């Protein structure tokens, strides 16, 4: 729901998950930057990437984030239902890496069961 803080989940049932929504949260960041989100399957193989220009702050007119409190958020959607993930029952620990301006900022995981 726009404008609300989403539930952060680290484990999802593969059979009933339609999409995985990936949020990149920014605080104390201003200006234009490049954001790269990379998703890796349980065997460590690259699965999908999302690359975009982001812009946070008063000088920005395009590529604006959703603002929730003091947090700027950019969202990516990874289809699960009907994708290779569900078709081939790719359960296990998936990894999501976030790069900003080419520098790795964080890595997190989600378990599809």
Jmol script that loads the backbone (N, CA, C; Angstrom):
load data "model"
ATOM      1  N   UNK A   1       0.850  -1.169   0.000  1.00  0.00           N
ATOM      2  CA  UNK A   1       0.000   0.000   0.000  1.00  0.00           C
ATOM      3  C   UNK A   1       0.895   1.230   0.000  1.00  0.00           C
ATOM      4  N   UNK A   2       0.710   2.121  -0.943  1.00  0.00           N
ATOM      5  CA  UNK A   2       1.536   3.324  -1.053  1.00  0.00           C
ATOM      6  C   UNK A   2       1.489   4.134   0.232  1.00  0.00           C
ATOM      7  N   UNK A   3       2.661   4.603   0.665  1.00  0.00           N
ATOM      8  CA  UNK A   3       2.753   5.449   1.840  1.00  0.00           C
ATOM      9  C   UNK A   3       2.793   4.720   3.162  1.00  0.00           C
ATOM     10  N   UNK A   4       2.758   3.402   3.143  1.00  0.00           N
ATOM     11  CA  UNK A   4       2.834   2.634   4.385  1.00  0.00           C
ATOM     12  C   UNK A   4       4.112   1.808   4.412  1.00  0.00           C
ATOM     13  N   UNK A   5       4.566   1.535   5.600  1.00  0.00           N
ATOM     14  CA  UNK A   5       5.774   0.738   5.755  1.00  0.00           C
ATOM     15  C   UNK A   5       5.421  -0.723   5.487  1.00  0.00           C
ATOM     16  N   UNK A   6       6.114  -1.367   4.538  1.00  0.00           N
ATOM     17  CA  UNK A   6       5.783  -2.756   4.206  1.00  0.00           C
ATOM     18  C   UNK A   6       6.293  -3.724   5.267  1.00  0.00           C
ATOM     19  N   UNK A   7       5.736  -4.906   5.256  1.00  0.00           N
ATOM     20  CA  UNK A   7       6.208  -5.967   6.138  1.00  0.00           C
ATOM     21  C   UNK A   7       7.477  -6.549   5.532  1.00  0.00           C
ATOM     22  N   UNK A   8       8.520  -6.593   6.310  1.00  0.00           N
ATOM     23  CA  UNK A   8       9.783  -7.164   5.854  1.00  0.00           C
ATOM     24  C   UNK A   8       9.771  -8.655   6.156  1.00  0.00           C
ATOM     25  N   UNK A   9       9.830  -9.458   5.118  1.00  0.00           N
ATOM     26  CA  UNK A   9       9.799 -10.905   5.302  1.00  0.00           C
ATOM     27  C   UNK A   9      11.065 -11.514   4.742  1.00  0.00           C
ATOM     28  N   UNK A  10      11.570 -12.509   5.438  1.00  0.00           N
ATOM     29  CA  UNK A  10      12.765 -13.200   4.973  1.00  0.00           C
ATOM     30  C   UNK A  10      12.455 -14.618   4.516  1.00  0.00           C
ATOM     31  N   UNK A  11      11.198 -15.015   4.642  1.00  0.00           N
ATOM     32  CA  UNK A  11      10.778 -16.344   4.229  1.00  0.00           C
ATOM     33  C   UNK A  11       9.382 -16.246   3.618  1.00  0.00           C
ATOM     34  N   UNK A  12       9.220 -16.851   2.434  1.00  0.00           N
ATOM     35  CA  UNK A  12       7.941 -16.800   1.728  1.00  0.00           C
ATOM     36  C   UNK A  12       7.579 -18.175   1.183  1.00  0.00           C
ATOM     37  N   UNK A  13       6.292 -18.521   1.180  1.00  0.00           N
ATOM     38  CA  UNK A  13       5.873 -19.782   0.572  1.00  0.00           C
ATOM     39  C   UNK A  13       5.872 -19.654  -0.950  1.00  0.00           C
ATOM     40  N   UNK A  14       6.646 -20.467  -1.605  1.00  0.00           N
ATOM     41  CA  UNK A  14       6.765 -20.399  -3.061  1.00  0.00           C
ATOM     42  C   UNK A  14       5.412 -20.604  -3.745  1.00  0.00           C
ATOM     43  N   UNK A  15       4.609 -21.514  -3.235  1.00  0.00           N
ATOM     44  CA  UNK A  15       3.347 -21.882  -3.890  1.00  0.00           C
ATOM     45  C   UNK A  15       2.341 -20.733  -3.942  1.00  0.00           C
ATOM     46  N   UNK A  16       2.425 -19.779  -3.016  1.00  0.00           N
ATOM     47  CA  UNK A  16       1.413 -18.718  -2.970  1.00  0.00           C
ATOM     48  C   UNK A  16       1.985 -17.318  -3.194  1.00  0.00           C
ATOM     49  N   UNK A  17       3.263 -17.214  -3.509  1.00  0.00           N
ATOM     50  CA  UNK A  17       3.874 -15.905  -3.738  1.00  0.00           C
ATOM     51  C   UNK A  17       3.734 -15.531  -5.215  1.00  0.00           C
ATOM     52  N   UNK A  18       3.095 -14.408  -5.469  1.00  0.00           N
ATOM     53  CA  UNK A  18       2.898 -13.943  -6.842  1.00  0.00           C
ATOM     54  C   UNK A  18       4.100 -13.129  -7.301  1.00  0.00           C
ATOM     55  N   UNK A  19       4.524 -12.172  -6.487  1.00  0.00           N
ATOM     56  CA  UNK A  19       5.675 -11.322  -6.786  1.00  0.00           C
ATOM     57  C   UNK A  19       6.499 -11.132  -5.521  1.00  0.00           C
ATOM     58  N   UNK A  20       7.789 -10.921  -5.697  1.00  0.00           N
ATOM     59  CA  UNK A  20       8.652 -10.508  -4.605  1.00  0.00           C
ATOM     60  C   UNK A  20       8.917  -9.023  -4.831  1.00  0.00           C
ATOM     61  N   UNK A  21       8.541  -8.207  -3.862  1.00  0.00           N
ATOM     62  CA  UNK A  21       8.761  -6.772  -3.957  1.00  0.00           C
ATOM     63  C   UNK A  21      10.023  -6.435  -3.179  1.00  0.00           C
ATOM     64  N   UNK A  22      10.962  -5.804  -3.855  1.00  0.00           N
ATOM     65  CA  UNK A  22      12.255  -5.473  -3.267  1.00  0.00           C
ATOM     66  C   UNK A  22      12.308  -3.965  -3.076  1.00  0.00           C
ATOM     67  N   UNK A  23      12.488  -3.534  -1.837  1.00  0.00           N
ATOM     68  CA  UNK A  23      12.558  -2.106  -1.534  1.00  0.00           C
ATOM     69  C   UNK A  23      13.998  -1.731  -1.211  1.00  0.00           C
ATOM     70  N   UNK A  24      14.465  -0.662  -1.821  1.00  0.00           N
ATOM     71  CA  UNK A  24      15.750  -0.068  -1.471  1.00  0.00           C
ATOM     72  C   UNK A  24      15.436   1.212  -0.717  1.00  0.00           C
ATOM     73  N   UNK A  25      15.849   1.276   0.538  1.00  0.00           N
ATOM     74  CA  UNK A  25      15.565   2.419   1.400  1.00  0.00           C
ATOM     75  C   UNK A  25      16.771   3.341   1.470  1.00  0.00           C
ATOM     76  N   UNK A  26      16.507   4.649   1.397  1.00  0.00           N
ATOM     77  CA  UNK A  26      17.574   5.645   1.446  1.00  0.00           C
ATOM     78  C   UNK A  26      17.258   6.701   2.498  1.00  0.00           C
ATOM     79  N   UNK A  27      18.236   7.000   3.329  1.00  0.00           N
ATOM     80  CA  UNK A  27      18.166   8.096   4.279  1.00  0.00           C
ATOM     81  C   UNK A  27      19.460   8.893   4.146  1.00  0.00           C
ATOM     82  N   UNK A  28      19.368  10.188   4.303  1.00  0.00           N
ATOM     83  CA  UNK A  28      20.545  11.058   4.237  1.00  0.00           C
ATOM     84  C   UNK A  28      21.277  10.930   2.907  1.00  0.00           C
ATOM     85  N   UNK A  29      20.517  10.771   1.831  1.00  0.00           N
ATOM     86  CA  UNK A  29      21.071  10.693   0.480  1.00  0.00           C
ATOM     87  C   UNK A  29      20.356  11.742  -0.363  1.00  0.00           C
ATOM     88  N   UNK A  30      21.116  12.470  -1.168  1.00  0.00           N
ATOM     89  CA  UNK A  30      20.513  13.482  -2.027  1.00  0.00           C
ATOM     90  C   UNK A  30      21.163  13.442  -3.398  1.00  0.00           C
ATOM     91  N   UNK A  31      20.415  13.913  -4.387  1.00  0.00           N
ATOM     92  CA  UNK A  31      20.938  14.013  -5.737  1.00  0.00           C
ATOM     93  C   UNK A  31      20.639  12.792  -6.580  1.00  0.00           C
ATOM     94  N   UNK A  32      21.250  12.785  -7.770  1.00  0.00           N
ATOM     95  CA  UNK A  32      21.049  11.693  -8.732  1.00  0.00           C
ATOM     96  C   UNK A  32      22.115  10.627  -8.543  1.00  0.00           C
ATOM     97  N   UNK A  33      21.693   9.382  -8.630  1.00  0.00           N
ATOM     98  CA  UNK A  33      22.579   8.231  -8.459  1.00  0.00           C
ATOM     99  C   UNK A  33      22.093   7.100  -9.362  1.00  0.00           C
ATOM    100  N   UNK A  34      22.934   6.105  -9.571  1.00  0.00           N
ATOM    101  CA  UNK A  34      22.500   4.890 -10.255  1.00  0.00           C
ATOM    102  C   UNK A  34      22.288   3.808  -9.210  1.00  0.00           C
ATOM    103  N   UNK A  35      21.239   3.064  -9.384  1.00  0.00           N
ATOM    104  CA  UNK A  35      20.915   1.955  -8.481  1.00  0.00           C
ATOM    105  C   UNK A  35      20.875   0.673  -9.291  1.00  0.00           C
ATOM    106  N   UNK A  36      21.548  -0.344  -8.793  1.00  0.00           N
ATOM    107  CA  UNK A  36      21.509  -1.664  -9.408  1.00  0.00           C
ATOM    108  C   UNK A  36      21.118  -2.667  -8.341  1.00  0.00           C
ATOM    109  N   UNK A  37      20.059  -3.408  -8.594  1.00  0.00           N
ATOM    110  CA  UNK A  37      19.622  -4.495  -7.727  1.00  0.00           C
ATOM    111  C   UNK A  37      19.849  -5.788  -8.497  1.00  0.00           C
ATOM    112  N   UNK A  38      20.606  -6.707  -7.903  1.00  0.00           N
ATOM    113  CA  UNK A  38      20.874  -7.996  -8.539  1.00  0.00           C
ATOM    114  C   UNK A  38      20.310  -9.117  -7.674  1.00  0.00           C
ATOM    115  N   UNK A  39      19.634 -10.058  -8.330  1.00  0.00           N
ATOM    116  CA  UNK A  39      19.013 -11.187  -7.653  1.00  0.00           C
ATOM    117  C   UNK A  39      19.738 -12.463  -8.076  1.00  0.00           C
ATOM    118  N   UNK A  40      20.101 -13.284  -7.080  1.00  0.00           N
ATOM    119  CA  UNK A  40      20.834 -14.527  -7.325  1.00  0.00           C
ATOM    120  C   UNK A  40      20.042 -15.712  -6.784  1.00  0.00           C
ATOM    121  N   UNK A  41      20.000 -16.790  -7.557  1.00  0.00           N
ATOM    122  CA  UNK A  41      19.270 -18.001  -7.185  1.00  0.00           C
ATOM    123  C   UNK A  41      20.019 -18.750  -6.078  1.00  0.00           C
ATOM    124  N   UNK A  42      19.392 -19.765  -5.493  1.00  0.00           N
ATOM    125  CA  UNK A  42      20.022 -20.505  -4.403  1.00  0.00           C
ATOM    126  C   UNK A  42      21.387 -21.123  -4.746  1.00  0.00           C
ATOM    127  N   UNK A  43      21.624 -21.441  -6.016  1.00  0.00           N
ATOM    128  CA  UNK A  43      22.930 -22.010  -6.380  1.00  0.00           C
ATOM    129  C   UNK A  43      23.984 -20.934  -6.643  1.00  0.00           C
ATOM    130  N   UNK A  44      23.613 -19.656  -6.431  1.00  0.00           N
ATOM    131  CA  UNK A  44      24.546 -18.552  -6.614  1.00  0.00           C
ATOM    132  C   UNK A  44      24.560 -17.953  -8.000  1.00  0.00           C
ATOM    133  N   UNK A  45      23.765 -18.507  -8.906  1.00  0.00           N
ATOM    134  CA  UNK A  45      23.710 -17.996 -10.277  1.00  0.00           C
ATOM    135  C   UNK A  45      22.936 -16.677 -10.335  1.00  0.00           C
ATOM    136  N   UNK A  46      23.414 -15.763 -11.179  1.00  0.00           N
ATOM    137  CA  UNK A  46      22.684 -14.522 -11.414  1.00  0.00           C
ATOM    138  C   UNK A  46      21.333 -14.861 -12.028  1.00  0.00           C
ATOM    139  N   UNK A  47      20.265 -14.277 -11.490  1.00  0.00           N
ATOM    140  CA  UNK A  47      18.924 -14.546 -12.004  1.00  0.00           C
ATOM    141  C   UNK A  47      18.360 -13.335 -12.753  1.00  0.00           C
ATOM    142  N   UNK A  48      18.367 -12.164 -12.124  1.00  0.00           N
ATOM    143  CA  UNK A  48      17.807 -10.976 -12.774  1.00  0.00           C
ATOM    144  C   UNK A  48      18.384  -9.726 -12.132  1.00  0.00           C
ATOM    145  N   UNK A  49      18.501  -8.670 -12.954  1.00  0.00           N
ATOM    146  CA  UNK A  49      18.983  -7.399 -12.448  1.00  0.00           C
ATOM    147  C   UNK A  49      18.033  -6.271 -12.793  1.00  0.00           C
ATOM    148  N   UNK A  50      18.041  -5.251 -11.967  1.00  0.00           N
ATOM    149  CA  UNK A  50      17.229  -4.058 -12.158  1.00  0.00           C
ATOM    150  C   UNK A  50      18.164  -2.861 -12.056  1.00  0.00           C
ATOM    151  N   UNK A  51      18.249  -2.078 -13.109  1.00  0.00           N
ATOM    152  CA  UNK A  51      19.151  -0.939 -13.153  1.00  0.00           C
ATOM    153  C   UNK A  51      18.338   0.319 -13.416  1.00  0.00           C
ATOM    154  N   UNK A  52      18.529   1.356 -12.603  1.00  0.00           N
ATOM    155  CA  UNK A  52      17.779   2.591 -12.800  1.00  0.00           C
ATOM    156  C   UNK A  52      18.545   3.779 -12.252  1.00  0.00           C
ATOM    157  N   UNK A  53      18.159   4.950 -12.742  1.00  0.00           N
ATOM    158  CA  UNK A  53      18.639   6.202 -12.174  1.00  0.00           C
ATOM    159  C   UNK A  53      17.653   6.603 -11.096  1.00  0.00           C
ATOM    160  N   UNK A  54      18.171   7.023  -9.950  1.00  0.00           N
ATOM    161  CA  UNK A  54      17.323   7.505  -8.861  1.00  0.00           C
ATOM    162  C   UNK A  54      17.690   8.958  -8.581  1.00  0.00           C
ATOM    163  N   UNK A  55      16.754   9.700  -8.033  1.00  0.00           N
ATOM    164  CA  UNK A  55      17.028  11.093  -7.682  1.00  0.00           C
ATOM    165  C   UNK A  55      16.231  11.445  -6.430  1.00  0.00           C
ATOM    166  N   UNK A  56      16.943  11.914  -5.422  1.00  0.00           N
ATOM    167  CA  UNK A  56      16.334  12.208  -4.125  1.00  0.00           C
ATOM    168  C   UNK A  56      16.650  13.659  -3.759  1.00  0.00           C
ATOM    169  N   UNK A  57      15.633  14.386  -3.378  1.00  0.00           N
ATOM    170  CA  UNK A  57      15.862  15.744  -2.901  1.00  0.00           C
ATOM    171  C   UNK A  57      15.142  16.808  -3.685  1.00  0.00           C
ATOM    172  N   UNK A  58      15.389  18.049  -3.291  1.00  0.00           N
ATOM    173  CA  UNK A  58      14.643  19.184  -3.822  1.00  0.00           C
ATOM    174  C   UNK A  58      14.941  19.494  -5.280  1.00  0.00           C
ATOM    175  N   UNK A  59      16.119  19.168  -5.776  1.00  0.00           N
ATOM    176  CA  UNK A  59      16.451  19.472  -7.160  1.00  0.00           C
ATOM    177  C   UNK A  59      15.975  18.447  -8.162  1.00  0.00           C
ATOM    178  N   UNK A  60      15.303  17.414  -7.707  1.00  0.00           N
ATOM    179  CA  UNK A  60      14.911  16.308  -8.578  1.00  0.00           C
ATOM    180  C   UNK A  60      13.513  16.515  -9.143  1.00  0.00           C
ATOM    181  N   UNK A  61      13.381  16.214 -10.434  1.00  0.00           N
ATOM    182  CA  UNK A  61      12.068  16.322 -11.071  1.00  0.00           C
ATOM    183  C   UNK A  61      11.625  14.994 -11.696  1.00  0.00           C
ATOM    184  N   UNK A  62      12.557  14.054 -11.882  1.00  0.00           N
ATOM    185  CA  UNK A  62      12.218  12.738 -12.440  1.00  0.00           C
ATOM    186  C   UNK A  62      12.879  11.657 -11.597  1.00  0.00           C
ATOM    187  N   UNK A  63      12.445  10.424 -11.793  1.00  0.00           N
ATOM    188  CA  UNK A  63      12.986   9.263 -11.081  1.00  0.00           C
ATOM    189  C   UNK A  63      12.878   9.434  -9.566  1.00  0.00           C
ATOM    190  N   UNK A  64      11.747   9.960  -9.129  1.00  0.00           N
ATOM    191  CA  UNK A  64      11.536  10.270  -7.721  1.00  0.00           C
ATOM    192  C   UNK A  64      11.147   9.027  -6.925  1.00  0.00           C
ATOM    193  N   UNK A  65      11.530   8.989  -5.659  1.00  0.00           N
ATOM    194  CA  UNK A  65      11.184   7.858  -4.800  1.00  0.00           C
ATOM    195  C   UNK A  65       9.798   8.007  -4.193  1.00  0.00           C
ATOM    196  N   UNK A  66       9.343   6.942  -3.587  1.00  0.00           N
ATOM    197  CA  UNK A  66       8.184   7.013  -2.703  1.00  0.00           C
ATOM    198  C   UNK A  66       8.745   7.410  -1.341  1.00  0.00           C
ATOM    199  N   UNK A  67       8.107   8.346  -0.654  1.00  0.00           N
ATOM    200  CA  UNK A  67       8.589   8.801   0.646  1.00  0.00           C
ATOM    201  C   UNK A  67       7.688   8.230   1.734  1.00  0.00           C
ATOM    202  N   UNK A  68       8.299   7.534   2.699  1.00  0.00           N
ATOM    203  CA  UNK A  68       7.589   6.994   3.853  1.00  0.00           C
ATOM    204  C   UNK A  68       8.316   7.523   5.087  1.00  0.00           C
ATOM    205  N   UNK A  69       7.722   8.512   5.747  1.00  0.00           N
ATOM    206  CA  UNK A  69       8.385   9.166   6.871  1.00  0.00           C
ATOM    207  C   UNK A  69       9.623   9.888   6.367  1.00  0.00           C
ATOM    208  N   UNK A  70      10.788   9.518   6.903  1.00  0.00           N
ATOM    209  CA  UNK A  70      12.044  10.137   6.479  1.00  0.00           C
ATOM    210  C   UNK A  70      12.832   9.239   5.532  1.00  0.00           C
ATOM    211  N   UNK A  71      12.178   8.200   5.034  1.00  0.00           N
ATOM    212  CA  UNK A  71      12.846   7.219   4.178  1.00  0.00           C
ATOM    213  C   UNK A  71      12.370   7.363   2.734  1.00  0.00           C
ATOM    214  N   UNK A  72      13.324   7.437   1.821  1.00  0.00           N
ATOM    215  CA  UNK A  72      13.019   7.416   0.389  1.00  0.00           C
ATOM    216  C   UNK A  72      13.129   5.970  -0.070  1.00  0.00           C
ATOM    217  N   UNK A  73      12.123   5.468  -0.777  1.00  0.00           N
ATOM    218  CA  UNK A  73      12.107   4.075  -1.202  1.00  0.00           C
ATOM    219  C   UNK A  73      11.946   3.957  -2.711  1.00  0.00           C
ATOM    220  N   UNK A  74      12.719   3.044  -3.267  1.00  0.00           N
ATOM    221  CA  UNK A  74      12.558   2.629  -4.658  1.00  0.00           C
ATOM    222  C   UNK A  74      12.237   1.144  -4.643  1.00  0.00           C
ATOM    223  N   UNK A  75      11.287   0.753  -5.480  1.00  0.00           N
ATOM    224  CA  UNK A  75      10.790  -0.616  -5.501  1.00  0.00           C
ATOM    225  C   UNK A  75      11.108  -1.306  -6.816  1.00  0.00           C
ATOM    226  N   UNK A  76      11.443  -2.572  -6.713  1.00  0.00           N
ATOM    227  CA  UNK A  76      11.582  -3.446  -7.876  1.00  0.00           C
ATOM    228  C   UNK A  76      10.649  -4.625  -7.650  1.00  0.00           C
ATOM    229  N   UNK A  77      10.121  -5.165  -8.729  1.00  0.00           N
ATOM    230  CA  UNK A  77       9.203  -6.299  -8.640  1.00  0.00           C
ATOM    231  C   UNK A  77       9.790  -7.492  -9.373  1.00  0.00           C
ATOM    232  N   UNK A  78       9.972  -8.578  -8.655  1.00  0.00           N
ATOM    233  CA  UNK A  78      10.454  -9.825  -9.234  1.00  0.00           C
ATOM    234  C   UNK A  78       9.267 -10.784  -9.342  1.00  0.00           C
ATOM    235  N   UNK A  79       8.801 -11.079 -10.561  1.00  0.00           N
ATOM    236  CA  UNK A  79       7.695 -12.029 -10.712  1.00  0.00           C
ATOM    237  C   UNK A  79       8.104 -13.421 -10.205  1.00  0.00           C
ATOM    238  N   UNK A  80       7.206 -14.054  -9.496  1.00  0.00           N
ATOM    239  CA  UNK A  80       7.459 -15.404  -8.975  1.00  0.00           C
ATOM    240  C   UNK A  80       6.465 -16.382  -9.600  1.00  0.00           C
ATOM    241  N   UNK A  81       5.165 -16.138  -9.422  1.00  0.00           N
ATOM    242  CA  UNK A  81       4.145 -17.030  -9.985  1.00  0.00           C
ATOM    243  C   UNK A  81       4.260 -17.032 -11.509  1.00  0.00           C
ATOM    244  N   UNK A  82       4.319 -18.197 -12.102  1.00  0.00           N
ATOM    245  CA  UNK A  82       4.409 -18.326 -13.546  1.00  0.00           C
ATOM    246  C   UNK A  82       5.798 -18.133 -14.111  1.00  0.00           C
ATOM    247  N   UNK A  83       6.758 -17.816 -13.267  1.00  0.00           N
ATOM    248  CA  UNK A  83       8.139 -17.612 -13.723  1.00  0.00           C
ATOM    249  C   UNK A  83       8.928 -18.917 -13.566  1.00  0.00           C
ATOM    250  N   UNK A  84      10.196 -18.871 -13.970  1.00  0.00           N
ATOM    251  CA  UNK A  84      11.067 -20.040 -13.779  1.00  0.00           C
ATOM    252  C   UNK A  84      11.138 -20.436 -12.311  1.00  0.00           C
ATOM    253  N   UNK A  85      11.028 -19.454 -11.426  1.00  0.00           N
ATOM    254  CA  UNK A  85      11.116 -19.742  -9.991  1.00  0.00           C
ATOM    255  C   UNK A  85      10.054 -20.748  -9.578  1.00  0.00           C
ATOM    256  N   UNK A  86       8.809 -20.489  -9.980  1.00  0.00           N
ATOM    257  CA  UNK A  86       7.732 -21.416  -9.599  1.00  0.00           C
ATOM    258  C   UNK A  86       7.671 -22.634 -10.518  1.00  0.00           C
ATOM    259  N   UNK A  87       7.927 -22.425 -11.820  1.00  0.00           N
ATOM    260  CA  UNK A  87       7.854 -23.544 -12.762  1.00  0.00           C
ATOM    261  C   UNK A  87       8.851 -24.649 -12.428  1.00  0.00           C
ATOM    262  N   UNK A  88      10.031 -24.260 -11.950  1.00  0.00           N
ATOM    263  CA  UNK A  88      11.065 -25.243 -11.640  1.00  0.00           C
ATOM    264  C   UNK A  88      11.269 -25.424 -10.143  1.00  0.00           C
ATOM    265  N   UNK A  89      10.301 -24.919  -9.356  1.00  0.00           N
ATOM    266  CA  UNK A  89      10.298 -25.095  -7.906  1.00  0.00           C
ATOM    267  C   UNK A  89      11.658 -24.742  -7.298  1.00  0.00           C
ATOM    268  N   UNK A  90      12.125 -23.529  -7.610  1.00  0.00           N
ATOM    269  CA  UNK A  90      13.447 -23.086  -7.173  1.00  0.00           C
ATOM    270  C   UNK A  90      13.392 -22.571  -5.736  1.00  0.00           C
ATOM    271  N   UNK A  91      13.210 -23.514  -4.809  1.00  0.00           N
ATOM    272  CA  UNK A  91      13.169 -23.176  -3.392  1.00  0.00           C
ATOM    273  C   UNK A  91      14.601 -23.013  -2.870  1.00  0.00           C
ATOM    274  N   UNK A  92      14.705 -22.409  -1.721  1.00  0.00           N
ATOM    275  CA  UNK A  92      16.002 -22.216  -1.087  1.00  0.00           C
ATOM    276  C   UNK A  92      16.258 -20.743  -0.836  1.00  0.00           C
ATOM    277  N   UNK A  93      17.492 -20.440  -0.451  1.00  0.00           N
ATOM    278  CA  UNK A  93      17.889 -19.082  -0.089  1.00  0.00           C
ATOM    279  C   UNK A  93      18.344 -18.292  -1.312  1.00  0.00           C
ATOM    280  N   UNK A  94      17.621 -17.245  -1.621  1.00  0.00           N
ATOM    281  CA  UNK A  94      17.938 -16.326  -2.710  1.00  0.00           C
ATOM    282  C   UNK A  94      18.652 -15.120  -2.114  1.00  0.00           C
ATOM    283  N   UNK A  95      19.541 -14.503  -2.889  1.00  0.00           N
ATOM    284  CA  UNK A  95      20.284 -13.335  -2.424  1.00  0.00           C
ATOM    285  C   UNK A  95      19.960 -12.125  -3.292  1.00  0.00           C
ATOM    286  N   UNK A  96      19.841 -10.974  -2.644  1.00  0.00           N
ATOM    287  CA  UNK A  96      19.599  -9.713  -3.332  1.00  0.00           C
ATOM    288  C   UNK A  96      20.713  -8.749  -2.927  1.00  0.00           C
ATOM    289  N   UNK A  97      21.440  -8.224  -3.923  1.00  0.00           N
ATOM    290  CA  UNK A  97      22.516  -7.262  -3.689  1.00  0.00           C
ATOM    291  C   UNK A  97      22.098  -5.896  -4.202  1.00  0.00           C
ATOM    292  N   UNK A  98      22.454  -4.849  -3.457  1.00  0.00           N
ATOM    293  CA  UNK A  98      22.163  -3.473  -3.853  1.00  0.00           C
ATOM    294  C   UNK A  98      23.473  -2.729  -4.075  1.00  0.00           C
ATOM    295  N   UNK A  99      23.588  -2.129  -5.256  1.00  0.00           N
ATOM    296  CA  UNK A  99      24.727  -1.283  -5.608  1.00  0.00           C
ATOM    297  C   UNK A  99      24.220   0.125  -5.866  1.00  0.00           C
ATOM    298  N   UNK A 100      24.952   1.111  -5.359  1.00  0.00           N
ATOM    299  CA  UNK A 100      24.654   2.511  -5.638  1.00  0.00           C
ATOM    300  C   UNK A 100      25.921   3.126  -6.220  1.00  0.00           C
ATOM    301  N   UNK A 101      25.787   3.696  -7.395  1.00  0.00           N
ATOM    302  CA  UNK A 101      26.926   4.281  -8.111  1.00  0.00           C
ATOM    303  C   UNK A 101      28.082   3.284  -8.240  1.00  0.00           C
ATOM    304  N   UNK A 102      27.730   2.014  -8.467  1.00  0.00           N
ATOM    305  CA  UNK A 102      28.725   0.977  -8.687  1.00  0.00           C
ATOM    306  C   UNK A 102      29.354   0.394  -7.432  1.00  0.00           C
ATOM    307  N   UNK A 103      28.940   0.850  -6.260  1.00  0.00           N
ATOM    308  CA  UNK A 103      29.499   0.371  -4.999  1.00  0.00           C
ATOM    309  C   UNK A 103      28.462  -0.487  -4.283  1.00  0.00           C
ATOM    310  N   UNK A 104      28.850  -1.702  -3.902  1.00  0.00           N
ATOM    311  CA  UNK A 104      27.926  -2.588  -3.192  1.00  0.00           C
ATOM    312  C   UNK A 104      27.646  -2.013  -1.814  1.00  0.00           C
ATOM    313  N   UNK A 105      26.351  -1.830  -1.520  1.00  0.00           N
ATOM    314  CA  UNK A 105      25.934  -1.244  -0.252  1.00  0.00           C
ATOM    315  C   UNK A 105      25.399  -2.263   0.735  1.00  0.00           C
ATOM    316  N   UNK A 106      24.689  -3.263   0.234  1.00  0.00           N
ATOM    317  CA  UNK A 106      24.120  -4.259   1.141  1.00  0.00           C
ATOM    318  C   UNK A 106      23.768  -5.523   0.369  1.00  0.00           C
ATOM    319  N   UNK A 107      23.582  -6.574   1.114  1.00  0.00           N
ATOM    320  CA  UNK A 107      23.148  -7.855   0.576  1.00  0.00           C
ATOM    321  C   UNK A 107      22.174  -8.439   1.578  1.00  0.00           C
ATOM    322  N   UNK A 108      21.089  -8.979   1.071  1.00  0.00           N
ATOM    323  CA  UNK A 108      20.099  -9.584   1.954  1.00  0.00           C
ATOM    324  C   UNK A 108      19.560 -10.849   1.288  1.00  0.00           C
ATOM    325  N   UNK A 109      18.820 -11.620   2.043  1.00  0.00           N
ATOM    326  CA  UNK A 109      18.317 -12.864   1.492  1.00  0.00           C
ATOM    327  C   UNK A 109      16.845 -13.063   1.746  1.00  0.00           C
ATOM    328  N   UNK A 110      16.282 -13.940   0.932  1.00  0.00           N
ATOM    329  CA  UNK A 110      14.897 -14.361   1.129  1.00  0.00           C
ATOM    330  C   UNK A 110      14.862 -15.864   0.858  1.00  0.00           C
ATOM    331  N   UNK A 111      14.127 -16.564   1.692  1.00  0.00           N
ATOM    332  CA  UNK A 111      14.001 -18.007   1.563  1.00  0.00           C
ATOM    333  C   UNK A 111      12.649 -18.331   0.943  1.00  0.00           C
ATOM    334  N   UNK A 112      12.657 -18.986  -0.205  1.00  0.00           N
ATOM    335  CA  UNK A 112      11.429 -19.510  -0.785  1.00  0.00           C
ATOM    336  C   UNK A 112      11.289 -20.950  -0.317  1.00  0.00           C
ATOM    337  N   UNK A 113      10.149 -21.251   0.303  1.00  0.00           N
ATOM    338  CA  UNK A 113       9.919 -22.605   0.828  1.00  0.00           C
ATOM    339  C   UNK A 113       8.871 -23.306   0.005  1.00  0.00           C
TER     340      UNK A 113
END
end "model"
wireframe off; spacefill off
backbone 0.3
color backbone group
